[in-house]
Amino acid sequence: MSTSLSTPDVENIIEIDVSDEMRGSFLEYAYSVIYARALPDARDGCKPVQRRILYQMSQMGLRPEKGHVKSQGVVGEVMAKLHPHGDTAIYDALVRLAQPFNLRLPLIDGHGNFGSLDDGPAAARYTEARLAPAAMDLVANLDENVVDFVPNYDNRNLQPDVLPAGFPQLLVNGAMGIAVGMATNIAPHNLGEVVAATCHLIDNPQATTEDLMRFIPGPDLPEGGIIVGLEGIKQAYETGRGSFKTRAKIVVERISARKQGLVITELPYLVGPERVIEKIKEAVNSKKLQGISNVSNLTDRHHGVRLVVEVKNGFNPQAVMAQLYKFTPLEDNFSINAVALVEGRPMTMGLKQMLEVYVSHRLEVVSRRTKFRLQKALDRLHLVQGLLIAILDIDDVIAIIRSSEDVDSARQRLMDVFDLSDIQADHILSLRLRRLTKFSRIELEAEQAELLEQVKSLQEILDSEQVLRAVVRDELVEVAKRHSTARRTVLLSVDPQQVETAGKVTAVPLEIPDAPVQVVLTTNGGLLRVDGAEPLEKTDTRGIWDTYRVAISTTARSQVGLVDSTGTLHRVEVVDLPEVPRSASNPSFAGAISASQLLGQELNPVGLLNVDKDEVAGFVTAQGQIKRMRPDYAKADSFETILLAAGDEVLFAAPCSDEAEIVLVTSDAQLLRTPAAKIRPQGRVAGGVVGMVIGEGARLLEANFVPAPTEENPLPAQVVTVAATADGLLGSMQSSVKVSDLEIYPVKGRATQGVRCHRFLKSESELVLARVTVGPAIATSTTGEPLALPEVDPRRDGSGQAVAHEIAGLV
């Protein structure tokens, strides 16, 4: 048995130092990530994959006016020709370029599900894409030698080293990227503001960062929101590094009759509504958040973001808002780290540096484009001039061509005889006979003049840097006109959630304190509360049309009783009422909530009672009944306070002490003044007693319980009456007004007609307005302006003075 020995393969083993190999390989990897993947170029603001997507889509003809194509097809073209790193990376970059919540100015027009702040996009085979109008300004003029082209990964195709970039894309859309040992994070900005700053820098190269910030005050985030604190922005613009707080836009709204809520319509940058809701629920469960009863997401594609956070009764909405900012993503921090590639090297740049790099790039692009167009115009002018020579001597040209043995000899003879260049002679030889008409000569001469003018203007651009800068500036302005939109993000230099008091910054208290307030019932049935224990003064209503009817003193966490015309008392929580700050300089009851809306039923409110105090209540009905009720209020949410006769209704209800006087005024100018102490308080089921006998055809206009003058309020009561004349066509028209002191009218017993308070003129038939008020009365016009009333008339039975302007309200 024999065996054969085979010679083993010769191995070539090279010993290397592992640390050296790791160091070298890591540096190569780091350089590849920094230069070819993670960081944008400062000139066009694009990462390599973004640049390749935009360029390839432009090569595919996917312009804004063309139809959408499958995203998978775009991804395949980019991966096959330009970007070898896989379809997932390409599609992710394409999706980001199409998301309006990611970019301030989207560069791709997506069709289909391109994701949201909470959900990812559909697969590439389900979506379609084309270039957005703004992208056309980034890739414009690529066929005019404006930028250098470099080989792709396999040297089979060429790709632009940088895009022409018709606007400062790096600032407008920002950038995010994580490289090896460094990262970039640049906030989006408003296109119009960035272009304005760029134009200023073009005209004033020595401009400072502070000068540029007059045009760019801060970032403009795609979803809006609020930026609080501008110092971090200024630091970032100066050094390239800084941070600022972003907040959601929250408004306090009444979301139901007795509920207030916080409505969130704009969120911080890249924060989704589902994430916010999740964090709110976690904070409520962990007891970090208080005062929240529910949160709902009403966001949709048509109305945008809308989150509704219901606030519990008794909690201050502003304080709950401050809690939300503190414990949820409704307040977020954005750190600017402006790192980009400049001449292939990563650099941290401030605002001016970024704009300077862009302006330099754009000047070069326009200069190269101008040279290209100039050479093209000169070449065409050269041909046109040759054609004009040929047409002028067309007979000689034809004779030379016919007598020549071949094309080469004909070309040479034309060059010798007419002093033509080789290119001009070739063009004449290829000339068609139909171009030899007289009209063709006119066209050529016109074209020659146009080309000469074009050459002159192009040469001016190349000869003058000032003209070149003007061209760049004008083109930027045109881009801004096409694509610029209004600012979305609000910039605040101070935190509105904190209030400065006596030099100290204090937070808004979470729960509404049980502080003294005035609950007001306005003349049109609105309810509100005014802070402060002092009763409302007449100046509090000056300048508003909606004067108040009743105002009672209570506290913010108590209850009041709202009495309607049926005599039913409804318990109302004071904290449910909208609060209006007390301000004599700019009073307004516009924020009042209607009683019907608050209670969820149609009713006619006539008065307010303090159900938490031991006060006797008074009621006056349309038929002249008066009732004083003992303070034995029921515990129910609503209950009857007076037994009404058929067809009767309550006209006025208010606290009525024994010291008060009851004053009633009817339309036939009768006034009854009677002591309240003469009427015994009754229980809730009683119907009261006859207060005033109302004449036939008359109606009760005014009722009030006038307190006795005190040291704190010594002002006497006044009576204001407005008479009218009856006109068959126009109805009752105000004709005279009278102001008198209540003390001139005698005190009468109840169940009488009282005394006359206003003598009618011959044309007058009735009173249309009457008001009994403590202190000087105020009249308001239909537009809310105060009206002058006549002097107090000392006559009890006197007539009024002529009405200068129609009186809409009295208080």
Secondary structure, 3 states (H helix, E strand, C coil): CCCCCCCCCCCCCCCCCHHHHHHHHHHHHHHHHHHHHHCCECCCCCCHHHHHHHHHHHHCCCCCCCCCEEHHHHHHHHHHHCCCCCHHHHHHHHHHHHCCCCCCCCCEEEECCCCCCCCCCCCCCCCEEEECHHHHHHCCCHHHCCCCEEECCCCCCEEECCCCCCCCHHHHHCEEEECCCCEEEECCCCHHHHHHHHHHHHHCCCCCHHHHHCCCCCCCCCCCCEEECCHHHHHHHHHCEEEEEEECEEEEEEEECCEEEEEEEECCCCCCHHHHHHHHHHHHHCCCCCCEEEEEECCECCCECCEEEEECCCECHHHHHHHHHHHCCCEEEEEEECEEEECCEEEECCHHHHHHHHHHHHHHHHHHHHHHHHHHHHHHHHHHHHHHHHHHCHHHHHHHHHHCCCHHHHHHHHHHHHCCCHHHHHHHHCCCHHHHCHHHHHHHHHHHHHHHHHHHHHHHHHHCHHHHHHHHHHHHHHHHHHHCCCCCCEEECCCCCEEEECCEEEECCCECCCCEEEEEEECCCEEEEEECCCCCCHHHHCCCCCCEEEEEEEECCCEEEEEECCCEEEEEEHHHCCEECCCCCCCCCCCCEEHHHHHCCCCCEEEEECCCCCCCEEEEECCCEEEEECCCCCCCCEEECCCCCCCCCEEEEEECCCCCEEEEEECCCEEEEEEHHHCCCECCCCCCEECECCCCCCCEEEEEEECCCCCCCCCCEEEEEEEEEEECCCEEEEEEEEEEEHHHCCCCCCCECCEECCCCCCCEEEEEEEEEEECCCCEECCCCCEECCCCCCCCCCCCCEECCCCCCEEC
